[in-house]
Amino acid sequence: FRSAERFAQLYTQVAGRAGRAGKQGEVVLQTHHPEHPLLQTLLYKGYDAFAEQALAERRMMQLPPWTSHVIVRAEDHNNQHAPLFLQQLRNLILSSPLADDKLWVLGPVPALAPKRGGRWRWQILLQHPSRVRLQHIISGTLALINTIPDSRKVKWVLDVDPIEG
């Protein structure tokens, strides 16, 4: 969900550097979707209007900063223990007395690069509108994570407020 914002920042930077010695430059933009509303806003109303519109879309889609995210990543050598561990972790989280109907858990799903360095990578995403509540859910789950049989067969890590999904 951050790709449009990255593009807007890059476009603004490139446009600011176009031209030499006081001469106005030209930026050529090639796209399959010239009609995209965010692109139109950026080109004709500027970066501030673009940022406002992007934030409004994030709010509507319940994305940060209106929700908080945690990604739990797990990896193994045989592509069996990591997805099983994450499924068991998901079940543990959802059965927690701290979990409520505002908690959203996606996965386990393969990571964007599913195999790296001979290890298979999987992940789950946790989303909640309350950062504090999400932290309590994670803290309560971490206290019980060693009860998951596959927890010692995988390498796992928590990513709070992940930049890359």
Secondary structure, 3 states (H helix, E strand, C coil): CCHHHHHHHHHHHHHHHCCCCCCCCCCCCCCCCCCCHHHHHHHHHCHHHHHHHHHHHHHHCCCCCCCEEEEEEEEECCCCHHHHHHHHHHHHHHCCCCCCCCCEEEEEEEEEEEEECCEEEEEEEEEECCHHHHHHHHHHHHCCHHHCHHHHCCEEEEEECCCCC
